[in-house]
Amino acid sequence: MKRTLAVSLVCLPLATWVGAQDVQQELTKVENGWAEAIVKRDVGALQKLYADEYISTDPMGSVYTKAQDIASLQSGEFTLTSYKLEDLKVQSHGTVAVVTGRNTIKATYKGKPIDGAYRFTDVFVKRDGRWQAVATQGTVIAPPQ
């Protein structure tokens, strides 16, 4: 009995760690695919990635729905030409996960450059075996003074 308990106490944290590593890998792939879909203006990929209740809050505090976010990309109002992800951290809570990180972008919004470094928080839910974004928020990282 003691041996079974000891093995369980060792294996449970290991299984939890392995599961967390899987979620980290899955969501890192999702984040990279998200950036690639925006660069390629792949509306179909974004339709699948964004949950129906998706909300995006930009660095100026404006809020966009799924339809508005995709329309901005389709119209050319927002264009992204390069995207570098760094410092990704994933917190998994069952079928919900929060991803935080840093990205450096080259982009325009309404014809004006918005290049720079940003911190972001993305919230995902796992539905039908895949992760969907339900919320994102980006914040500009101010250049060193």
Residue frames as a rotation matrix with the C-alpha (Angstrom) as fourth column:
MET 1
0.570 0.821 0.000 0.00
0.821 -0.570 0.000 0.00
0.000 0.000 -1.000 0.00
LYS 2
0.482 -0.458 -0.747 2.77
0.131 -0.805 0.578 2.44
-0.867 -0.376 -0.328 0.94
ARG 3
-0.590 -0.752 0.293 4.64
0.369 0.071 0.927 1.62
-0.718 0.655 0.236 -2.25
THR 4
-0.150 0.640 0.754 1.54
0.980 -0.005 0.199 2.25
0.131 0.769 -0.626 -4.40
LEU 5
0.807 0.435 -0.399 0.98
0.522 -0.841 0.141 5.59
-0.274 -0.322 -0.906 -2.65
ALA 6
0.085 -0.872 -0.482 4.63
0.084 -0.475 0.876 6.57
-0.993 -0.115 0.033 -3.15
VAL 7
-0.665 -0.279 0.693 4.52
0.664 0.204 0.719 5.66
-0.342 0.938 0.049 -6.85
SER 8
0.293 0.865 0.407 1.28
0.942 -0.333 0.030 7.64
0.161 0.374 -0.913 -7.23
LEU 9
0.730 -0.038 -0.683 2.81
0.304 -0.876 0.374 10.67
-0.612 -0.480 -0.628 -5.54
VAL 10
-0.387 -0.907 -0.166 5.73
0.095 -0.218 0.971 10.57
-0.917 0.360 0.170 -7.98
CYS 11
-0.653 0.112 0.749 3.72
0.735 0.335 0.590 9.78
-0.185 0.935 -0.301 -11.14
LEU 12
0.416 0.908 -0.047 0.91
0.872 -0.413 -0.263 12.30
-0.258 0.068 -0.964 -10.68
PRO 13
0.450 -0.273 -0.850 3.15
-0.095 -0.961 0.259 15.39
-0.888 -0.036 -0.458 -10.77
LEU 14
-0.676 -0.723 0.141 5.07
0.025 0.169 0.985 13.88
-0.736 0.670 -0.096 -13.71
ALA 15
-0.351 0.638 0.686 1.84
0.927 0.338 0.160 13.28
-0.130 0.692 -0.710 -15.66
THR 16
0.667 0.575 -0.473 0.70
0.549 -0.809 -0.210 16.83
-0.504 -0.119 -0.856 -14.86
TRP 17
0.007 -0.768 -0.641 4.05
-0.222 -0.626 0.747 18.22
-0.975 0.137 -0.175 -16.05
VAL 18
-0.790 -0.269 0.552 3.92
0.404 0.449 0.797 16.18
-0.462 0.852 -0.246 -19.27
GLY 19
0.117 0.928 0.353 0.35
0.983 -0.057 -0.177 17.39
-0.144 0.367 -0.919 -19.91
ALA 20
0.626 0.051 -0.778 1.40
0.181 -0.980 0.081 21.00
-0.758 -0.191 -0.623 -19.30
GLN 21
-0.482 -0.858 -0.179 4.29
-0.099 -0.150 0.984 20.56
-0.871 0.491 -0.012 -21.76
ASP 22
-0.532 0.372 0.760 1.83
0.819 0.453 0.352 19.27
-0.213 0.810 -0.546 -24.38
VAL 23
0.593 0.794 -0.138 -0.43
0.754 -0.607 -0.252 22.32
-0.284 0.045 -0.958 -23.90
GLN 24
0.232 -0.613 -0.755 2.61
-0.094 -0.787 0.610 24.62
-0.968 -0.071 -0.241 -24.09
GLN 25
-0.771 -0.563 0.296 3.64
0.187 0.244 0.951 23.04
-0.608 0.789 -0.083 -27.41
GLU 26
-0.168 0.803 0.572 0.08
0.978 0.207 -0.003 23.09
-0.121 0.559 -0.821 -28.79
LEU 27
0.733 0.552 -0.397 -0.48
0.543 -0.827 -0.147 26.74
-0.410 -0.108 -0.906 -27.95
THR 28
-0.152 -0.834 -0.531 2.95
-0.102 -0.521 0.847 27.80
-0.983 0.183 -0.006 -29.18
LYS 29
-0.785 -0.064 0.616 2.00
0.552 0.379 0.743 26.22
-0.281 0.923 -0.262 -32.50
VAL 30
0.249 0.955 0.159 -1.41
0.964 -0.228 -0.139 27.95
-0.097 0.187 -0.978 -32.41
GLU 31
0.501 -0.112 -0.858 0.20
0.192 -0.953 0.236 31.34
-0.844 -0.283 -0.456 -31.69
ASN 32
-0.596 -0.785 -0.167 2.63
-0.060 -0.164 0.985 30.94
-0.801 0.597 0.051 -34.59
GLY 33
-0.586 0.473 0.658 -0.18
0.807 0.414 0.420 29.80
-0.074 0.778 -0.624 -36.88
TRP 34
0.473 0.764 -0.439 -2.23
0.744 -0.613 -0.266 32.82
-0.472 -0.201 -0.858 -35.83
ALA 35
0.079 -0.549 -0.832 0.54
-0.166 -0.830 0.532 35.21
-0.983 0.096 -0.157 -36.83
GLU 36
-0.853 -0.425 0.301 1.05
0.168 0.323 0.931 33.37
-0.493 0.845 -0.204 -40.11
ALA 37
-0.160 0.889 0.430 -2.68
0.975 0.211 -0.074 33.53
-0.157 0.407 -0.900 -40.89
ILE 38
0.594 0.352 -0.723 -2.69
0.340 -0.925 -0.171 37.29
-0.729 -0.144 -0.669 -40.37
VAL 39
-0.352 -0.799 -0.488 0.41
-0.271 -0.412 0.870 37.82
-0.896 0.438 -0.071 -42.53
LYS 40
-0.939 -0.016 0.344 -1.16
0.291 0.498 0.817 35.66
-0.184 0.867 -0.463 -45.28
ARG 41
-0.606 0.787 -0.118 -4.59
-0.778 -0.617 -0.117 37.24
-0.165 0.021 0.986 -44.71
ASP 42
-0.823 0.248 -0.511 -6.02
0.043 0.924 0.379 33.73
0.566 0.290 -0.771 -44.33
VAL 43
-0.384 0.772 0.507 -9.58
-0.868 -0.489 0.087 34.52
0.315 -0.407 0.858 -43.31
GLY 44
0.422 0.561 -0.712 -10.58
-0.339 0.826 0.450 30.84
0.841 0.051 0.539 -43.23
ALA 45
-0.291 -0.625 -0.724 -7.92
0.536 0.520 -0.665 30.04
0.793 -0.582 0.183 -40.65
LEU 46
-0.944 -0.055 0.327 -8.98
-0.197 -0.701 -0.686 33.01
0.266 -0.711 0.650 -38.52
GLN 47
-0.021 1.000 0.021 -12.65
-0.793 -0.030 0.609 32.02
0.609 -0.004 0.793 -38.75
LYS 48
0.427 0.108 -0.898 -11.71
0.200 0.957 0.210 28.66
0.882 -0.269 0.388 -37.22
LEU 49
-0.537 -0.769 -0.349 -9.28
0.545 -0.001 -0.838 30.10
0.644 -0.640 0.419 -34.68
TYR 50
-0.868 0.230 0.440 -11.54
-0.424 -0.805 -0.415 32.82
0.259 -0.547 0.796 -33.31
ALA 51
-0.681 0.715 -0.158 -14.42
0.684 0.544 -0.487 31.67
-0.262 -0.439 -0.859 -31.12
ASP 52
-0.020 0.762 0.647 -17.76
0.791 -0.384 0.477 33.29
0.612 0.521 -0.595 -31.95
GLU 53
0.870 0.394 -0.296 -17.48
0.488 -0.597 0.637 35.37
0.074 -0.699 -0.712 -28.76
TYR 54
-0.051 -0.998 0.041 -13.90
0.996 -0.054 -0.076 36.50
0.078 0.036 0.996 -29.59
ILE 55
0.974 0.223 -0.044 -12.99
0.227 -0.964 0.135 40.01
-0.012 -0.141 -0.990 -28.43
SER 56
0.024 -0.985 0.170 -9.79
0.939 -0.036 -0.342 41.87
0.343 0.168 0.924 -29.29
THR 57
0.906 0.151 -0.395 -8.66
0.309 -0.873 0.376 44.92
-0.288 -0.463 -0.838 -27.31
ASP 58
0.458 -0.762 0.459 -5.97
0.590 -0.125 -0.798 46.96
0.665 0.636 0.392 -29.05
PRO 59
-0.408 -0.762 -0.503 -3.26
0.886 -0.199 -0.418 49.07
0.219 -0.616 0.756 -27.36
MET 60
-0.857 0.141 0.496 -5.45
-0.120 -0.990 0.074 52.19
0.501 0.004 0.865 -27.60
GLY 61
-0.814 0.540 0.215 -8.34
-0.165 0.139 -0.976 50.47
-0.557 -0.830 -0.024 -25.80
SER 62
-0.174 0.762 -0.624 -10.56
-0.984 -0.119 0.130 49.92
0.025 0.637 0.771 -28.83
VAL 63
-0.416 0.161 0.895 -12.53
-0.270 0.918 -0.290 46.66
-0.869 -0.362 -0.338 -28.77
TYR 64
-0.378 0.214 -0.901 -13.27
-0.917 0.050 0.397 44.52
0.130 0.976 0.177 -31.84
THR 65
0.485 0.578 0.656 -15.50
-0.553 0.784 -0.281 41.51
-0.677 -0.227 0.700 -32.33
LYS 66
-0.153 -0.465 0.872 -14.55
0.373 0.790 0.487 38.50
-0.915 0.400 0.053 -34.43
ALA 67
0.501 0.435 0.748 -16.34
0.842 -0.046 -0.538 39.95
-0.200 0.899 -0.389 -37.47
GLN 68
0.981 -0.129 -0.146 -14.77
-0.143 -0.986 -0.090 43.40
-0.132 0.109 -0.985 -37.03
ASP 69
0.217 -0.964 0.153 -11.27
-0.375 0.062 0.925 42.00
-0.901 -0.258 -0.348 -36.55
ILE 70
-0.162 -0.230 0.960 -11.50
0.656 0.702 0.279 39.85
-0.737 0.675 0.037 -39.68
ALA 71
0.750 0.506 0.426 -13.08
0.656 -0.483 -0.580 42.69
-0.088 0.714 -0.694 -41.71
SER 72
0.764 -0.534 -0.361 -10.19
-0.380 -0.826 0.417 44.98
-0.521 -0.181 -0.834 -40.77
LEU 73
-0.244 -0.866 0.437 -7.75
-0.084 0.467 0.880 42.43
-0.966 0.178 -0.187 -42.16
GLN 74
0.031 0.344 0.938 -9.80
0.854 0.478 -0.204 41.73
-0.519 0.808 -0.279 -45.29
SER 75
0.902 0.426 0.070 -10.17
0.406 -0.784 -0.470 45.41
-0.145 0.452 -0.880 -46.16
GLY 76
0.135 -0.931 0.339 -6.45
0.735 -0.136 -0.664 46.10
0.664 0.339 0.666 -45.77
GLU 77
0.758 0.177 0.628 -7.14
-0.235 -0.823 0.516 48.50
0.608 -0.539 -0.583 -42.89
PHE 78
0.529 -0.624 0.574 -4.73
-0.631 0.162 0.758 46.32
-0.566 -0.764 -0.308 -40.87
THR 79
0.775 -0.383 -0.502 -1.73
-0.203 0.601 -0.773 44.64
0.598 0.701 0.388 -42.47
LEU 80
0.646 -0.617 0.449 0.98
-0.418 0.206 0.885 42.62
-0.639 -0.759 -0.125 -40.78
THR 81
0.679 -0.448 -0.582 4.19
-0.574 0.170 -0.801 41.92
0.457 0.878 -0.142 -42.67
SER 82
-0.249 -0.730 -0.637 6.35
-0.003 0.658 -0.753 40.36
0.969 -0.185 -0.166 -39.96
TYR 83
0.653 0.547 0.524 5.85
-0.618 -0.016 0.786 38.98
0.438 -0.837 0.327 -36.49
LYS 84
-0.341 -0.792 -0.506 8.32
-0.126 0.572 -0.811 37.60
0.932 -0.213 -0.295 -33.96
LEU 85
0.773 0.634 0.034 7.08
-0.187 0.176 0.967 35.82
0.607 -0.753 0.254 -30.84
GLU 86
-0.430 -0.896 -0.113 9.16
-0.085 0.165 -0.983 35.75
0.899 -0.413 -0.147 -27.68
ASP 87
-0.921 -0.110 0.374 8.86
-0.359 -0.137 -0.923 35.00
0.152 -0.985 0.086 -23.99
LEU 88
-0.063 0.949 -0.308 5.74
-0.501 0.236 0.832 32.82
0.863 0.207 0.461 -24.34
LYS 89
-0.950 -0.081 0.300 4.26
-0.305 0.437 -0.846 31.57
-0.063 -0.896 -0.440 -21.10
VAL 90
-0.287 0.866 -0.408 1.27
-0.292 0.327 0.899 29.25
0.912 0.377 0.159 -21.00
GLN 91
-0.817 0.204 0.539 -0.98
-0.509 0.185 -0.841 28.76
-0.272 -0.961 -0.048 -17.99
SER 92
-0.589 0.597 -0.545 -3.35
-0.180 0.561 0.808 25.85
0.788 0.574 -0.222 -18.49
HIS 93
-0.711 0.486 0.509 -6.55
-0.587 -0.012 -0.809 25.44
-0.387 -0.874 0.294 -16.49
GLY 94
-0.185 0.618 0.764 -8.17
0.244 0.782 -0.574 22.39
-0.952 0.080 -0.295 -18.03
THR 95
0.108 0.315 0.943 -10.06
0.977 0.141 -0.159 23.51
-0.183 0.939 -0.292 -21.13
VAL 96
0.984 0.107 0.143 -8.99
0.128 -0.980 -0.152 27.14
0.124 0.168 -0.978 -20.64
ALA 97
0.146 -0.980 -0.136 -5.49
0.974 0.118 0.196 28.51
-0.176 -0.161 0.971 -21.16
VAL 98
0.943 0.006 -0.332 -3.88
-0.002 -1.000 -0.025 31.92
-0.332 0.024 -0.943 -20.90
VAL 99
0.274 -0.880 0.388 -0.87
0.960 0.224 -0.169 32.74
0.062 0.419 0.906 -23.05
THR 100
0.874 -0.126 -0.469 1.28
-0.025 -0.976 0.216 35.78
-0.485 -0.177 -0.856 -22.35
GLY 101
0.193 -0.864 0.466 4.26
0.915 0.330 0.234 36.92
-0.356 0.381 0.853 -24.31
ARG 102
0.032 -0.326 -0.945 6.00
-0.176 -0.932 0.316 39.53
-0.984 0.156 -0.087 -26.32
ASN 103
0.371 0.002 0.929 5.86
0.856 0.388 -0.342 40.15
-0.361 0.922 0.143 -30.03
THR 104
-0.369 -0.492 -0.788 7.73
-0.054 -0.835 0.547 42.45
-0.928 0.245 0.281 -32.32
ILE 105
0.278 0.641 0.715 5.83
0.737 0.335 -0.587 43.42
-0.616 0.690 -0.380 -35.44
LYS 106
-0.926 -0.238 -0.292 6.00
-0.024 -0.736 0.677 45.33
-0.376 0.634 0.676 -38.67
ALA 107
-0.299 0.916 0.268 2.47
0.938 0.334 -0.092 46.42
-0.174 0.224 -0.959 -39.49
THR 108
-0.953 0.156 0.259 0.20
-0.090 -0.965 0.248 49.24
0.289 0.213 0.933 -40.56
TYR 109
-0.334 0.915 -0.227 -3.19
0.872 0.208 -0.444 50.29
-0.358 -0.346 -0.867 -39.30
LYS 110
0.722 0.680 -0.126 -5.25
0.523 -0.656 -0.544 52.70
-0.453 0.326 -0.830 -41.40
GLY 111
0.776 -0.434 0.457 -2.16
0.352 -0.305 -0.885 53.37
0.523 0.848 -0.084 -43.49
LYS 112
0.510 -0.602 0.614 0.07
-0.762 -0.648 -0.002 54.32
0.399 -0.467 -0.789 -40.54
PRO 113
-0.169 -0.650 -0.740 2.98
-0.088 0.758 -0.646 52.23
0.982 -0.044 -0.186 -39.31
ILE 114
0.699 0.350 0.623 2.48
-0.660 -0.019 0.751 50.57
0.275 -0.937 0.217 -35.94
ASP 115
0.265 -0.714 -0.648 5.82
0.106 0.690 -0.716 48.75
0.958 0.121 0.259 -35.89
GLY 116
-0.088 -0.416 0.905 7.21
-0.851 -0.441 -0.286 47.94
0.518 -0.795 -0.315 -32.48
ALA 117
-0.822 -0.239 -0.517 7.30
0.089 0.843 -0.531 45.67
0.562 -0.483 -0.672 -29.50
TYR 118
0.021 0.915 0.403 4.15
-0.760 -0.247 0.601 44.64
0.650 -0.319 0.690 -27.66
ARG 119
-0.951 -0.052 0.304 3.16
-0.248 0.714 -0.655 42.53
-0.183 -0.698 -0.692 -24.67
PHE 120
-0.293 0.895 -0.336 0.03
-0.701 0.038 0.712 40.46
0.650 0.444 0.616 -25.10
THR 121
-0.721 0.248 0.646 -2.38
-0.371 0.649 -0.664 38.24
-0.585 -0.719 -0.376 -23.24
ASP 122
-0.442 0.578 -0.686 -4.43
-0.690 0.269 0.672 35.69
0.573 0.771 0.280 -25.17
VAL 123
-0.405 0.420 0.812 -7.18
-0.637 0.508 -0.580 33.54
-0.656 -0.752 0.062 -23.67
PHE 124
-0.601 0.131 -0.789 -8.09
-0.624 0.539 0.565 30.23
0.499 0.832 -0.242 -25.30
VAL 125
0.114 0.605 0.788 -10.74
-0.768 0.557 -0.316 27.57
-0.630 -0.569 0.528 -24.75
LYS 126
-0.921 -0.385 -0.064 -10.48
-0.350 0.742 0.571 24.02
-0.173 0.548 -0.818 -26.00
ARG 127
0.118 0.990 0.073 -13.56
-0.624 0.131 -0.770 23.01
-0.772 0.045 0.634 -27.98
ASP 128
0.940 0.339 -0.049 -14.05
-0.259 0.611 -0.748 20.01
-0.223 0.715 0.662 -30.21
GLY 129
0.645 -0.732 0.219 -10.41
0.681 0.681 0.268 19.03
-0.346 -0.024 0.938 -29.72
ARG 130
-0.088 -0.711 0.697 -8.89
0.822 -0.448 -0.353 22.37
0.563 0.542 0.624 -30.80
TRP 131
-0.382 -0.158 -0.911 -7.93
0.746 -0.635 -0.202 25.62
-0.546 -0.756 0.360 -29.13
GLN 132
0.182 0.466 0.866 -9.95
0.800 -0.582 0.146 28.73
0.572 0.666 -0.479 -29.98
ALA 133
-0.880 -0.475 0.009 -9.09
0.408 -0.766 -0.498 32.31
0.243 -0.434 0.867 -29.06
VAL 134
0.185 0.964 -0.193 -11.79
0.959 -0.134 0.248 34.02
0.213 -0.231 -0.949 -27.00
ALA 135
0.981 0.106 -0.165 -9.91
0.145 -0.958 0.248 37.19
-0.132 -0.268 -0.954 -26.06
THR 136
0.065 -0.987 0.144 -6.70
0.967 0.026 -0.252 39.04
0.245 0.156 0.957 -26.77
GLN 137
0.979 0.128 -0.158 -5.20
0.163 -0.960 0.229 42.26
-0.123 -0.250 -0.960 -25.53
GLY 138
0.205 -0.942 0.265 -2.00
0.886 0.064 -0.460 43.98
0.417 0.329 0.848 -26.64
THR 139
0.891 -0.037 -0.452 0.01
0.237 -0.812 0.533 46.67
-0.386 -0.582 -0.715 -24.93
VAL 140
0.696 -0.678 0.238 2.80
-0.003 -0.334 -0.942 48.73
0.718 0.655 -0.235 -26.48
ILE 141
0.466 -0.682 -0.563 6.18
0.853 0.179 0.490 48.34
-0.233 -0.709 0.666 -24.82
ALA 142
0.984 -0.100 -0.146 7.54
-0.120 -0.984 -0.134 51.85
-0.130 0.149 -0.980 -24.52
PRO 143
0.477 -0.879 -0.004 11.07
0.356 0.197 -0.914 52.31
0.804 0.434 0.407 -25.88
PRO 144
0.139 -0.498 -0.856 13.76
0.988 0.015 0.152 52.85
-0.063 -0.867 0.495 -23.26
GLN 145
0.966 0.244 0.080 14.05
0.243 -0.970 0.025 56.48
0.083 -0.005 -0.996 -22.20
